[in-house]
Amino acid sequence: MAGQFAKPRSDAYEEIDGKKLPSYKGDNINGDTFDEKSRIPDPQRMIRAYCQSAATLNLLRAFATVEHPIMTTTEFYTSHECLLLPYEQSLTRLDSTSGLYYDCSAHMVWCGERTRQLDGAHVEFLRGISNPLGIKVSQKMDPSELVKLIEILNPANKPGRITIICRMGAENMRVKLPHLIRAVRRSGQIVTWVSDPMHGNTIKAPCGLKTRPFDNILAEVRAFFDVHEQEGSQPGGIHLEMTGQNVTECIGGSRTVTFDDLSSRYHTHCDPRLNASQSLELAFIIAERLRKRRIGNRGFLGM
């Protein structure tokens, strides 16, 4: 279960009707309302974000105590981008039994496209904690730089420590991912490969809203599986941004959402999410791909 109260933004400012203000950077930092007061960074927001996160987890724990066949057998793990370092540092604790430091803001934290510099503050913080770590990579990632970054964050090559989260669009996935897989394999590093097909497929609709075409998301998922089959490596997971609500934020799917539909139920403050129908449709397509993969492996092994 992933989420984040702080958002990296490509532009430091946004402009509406000639008025220019600092960009909304997530509720952990400032507000999304387009006025000067909302866009001023407020450290009290970090406390409110912590309280809301804790309340959400407590609610899930309460559900897990109910005699429900799914909830009582499900373990919840939380994750977000390690972006706002004062928040992450405030929640870092020393484990007295092991002598290791853990960032208790989440089970797993990741560095992104803007925070994975080898000599950057975020990488320096991440190498000092013992949480499982994610590294988001796009088509811009150089294979040798990825190997160096993994060496910094996981010098003992501990299995389960590093997850590589690929976000680059379907065509880039087919061209760039094989080189990353081969470089990591040659180095002997143990990682888990995950696809994030959402972020590399964001476009601006004619109405000005950001959206993500369902067909492009599906194409990137298929490319992810195809490349791993080609390279003889293992696809380890899919990271989706989704909601159970019937929103109209991503276009396409079997119950087609069009550009004209976007504004009717567009509730996100930042990133467009798959709605319930689109999420289930994609889940069934992925499940069918996994089923065929298992059947193929059994046939190959003579089982």
Secondary structure, DSSP 8 states (H G I E B T S, - for coil): -B--S----S-SEEEETTEEEE----TTT--SSSSTTTTS--THHHHHHHHHHHHHHHHHHHHHTS--TTGGG-----EEE---HHHHHHTEEE-TTT--EEETT-SEEEE-TTT--TTSHHHHHHHTS-S-EEEEE-TT--HHHHHHHHHHH-TT--TTSEEEEE-S-HHHHHHHHHHHHHHHHHHT---EEEE-TTGGG-EE-TTS-EE--HHHHHHHHHHHHHHHHHHT--EEEE---B-SS----S-BTTTTB-GGGGGGS---SSS--B-HHHHHHHHHHHHHHHHHHHHHHHHHTT-
